[in-house]
Amino acid sequence: MKLKSLGSSNVALIYVALIGASLTIILFFIIREWEQKNILTQFNVDASDRVRAIENAIQDNNSALLAIGSFYEASRSVERKEFHDFTRGIFTAHPDILEFRWLQRVKDSELQD
């Protein structure tokens, strides 16, 4: 009788171990999938935030170019000092813009061959 109860307790122990191992493996895959989805979601949120920040910076800097265009349209002529004075304020407001250059307009008739 002792041998029979010893054998049945071993079988029960093996069943418990197999069930425990199976549940562990199943939970591992479920949790891994959940974590991967969370990582991907967080990556997409972070990437979208960076893209939005870059788009906003480009749009903001584009407004500086539009302001210079409006300055030229509102003036009959723009001299170097006027251009320098106007753009100085732009550089203060837009520290990521490094430089604008004033170049004197040369008409085709003024060009030398």
C-alpha positions in Angstrom: 0.0 0.0 0.0 2.8 2.4 0.8 4.2 1.9 -2.7 0.9 2.7 -4.3 0.5 6.0 -2.4 4.1 6.9 -3.1 3.5 6.4 -6.8 0.3 8.4 -6.9 1.9 11.3 -5.0 4.7 11.4 -7.6 2.2 11.5 -10.3 0.3 14.3 -8.6 3.6 16.2 -8.1 4.4 15.8 -11.8 1.0 17.1 -12.8 1.4 20.1 -10.5 4.9 20.8 -12.0 3.6 20.5 -15.5 0.6 22.7 -14.9 2.9 25.3 -13.1 5.4 25.2 -16.0 2.6 25.5 -18.6 1.0 28.4 -16.8 4.4 30.1 -16.5 5.1 29.7 -20.2 1.6 31.0 -21.2 1.9 34.0 -18.8 5.4 34.7 -20.2 4.1 35.0 -23.8 1.0 37.0 -22.7 3.0 39.5 -20.7 5.7 39.8 -23.4 3.1 40.6 -26.0 1.5 43.2 -23.7 4.9 44.8 -23.0 5.9 44.9 -26.7 2.6 46.7 -27.5 3.2 49.2 -24.7 6.7 49.9 -25.9 5.5 50.4 -29.5 2.7 52.7 -28.4 5.1 54.8 -26.3 7.6 54.9 -29.2 4.9 56.1 -31.6 3.8 58.8 -29.1 7.4 60.0 -28.6 8.0 60.0 -32.3 4.8 62.0 -33.0 5.9 64.5 -30.4 9.3 65.0 -32.0 7.8 65.3 -35.5 5.3 67.9 -34.3 8.1 69.8 -32.6 10.2 69.8 -35.8 7.1 70.8 -37.9 6.4 73.7 -35.5 10.0 74.9 -35.6 10.0 74.8 -39.4 6.7 76.7 -39.6 8.0 79.3 -37.1 11.2 79.8 -39.1 9.2 80.0 -42.3 7.3 82.9 -40.7 10.6 84.8 -40.5 11.2 84.3 -44.2 7.7 85.6 -44.9 8.3 88.6 -42.8 11.5 89.4 -44.8 9.5 89.0 -48.0 6.8 91.4 -46.7 9.6 93.8 -45.8 10.9 93.8 -49.4 7.4 94.1 -50.8 6.6 97.1 -48.6 9.8 98.9 -49.6 10.9 100.5 -52.8 14.4 99.5 -52.2 16.2 97.9 -49.3 19.7 98.9 -48.3 22.2 96.8 -46.4 21.7 98.7 -43.1 17.9 98.5 -43.3 18.1 94.8 -44.0 20.6 94.3 -41.1 18.4 96.3 -38.7 15.3 94.4 -39.7 16.8 90.9 -39.4 18.6 91.6 -36.1 15.2 91.3 -34.4 14.5 88.1 -36.2 17.7 86.5 -34.9 16.7 87.4 -31.4 13.2 85.8 -31.8 14.5 82.8 -33.7 17.8 81.6 -32.2 17.9 78.6 -34.5 18.2 80.8 -37.6 21.9 81.5 -38.0 22.1 83.9 -40.9 20.3 85.9 -43.6 22.3 87.7 -46.3 21.6 90.9 -48.0 22.6 90.8 -51.7 22.1 93.8 -53.9 19.9 93.2 -56.8 21.7 93.3 -60.1 19.6 93.8 -63.2 20.3 91.9 -66.4 21.3 95.1 -68.1 23.9 95.8 -65.4 25.7 92.4 -65.9 28.9 92.3 -67.8 29.6 89.6 -70.3 
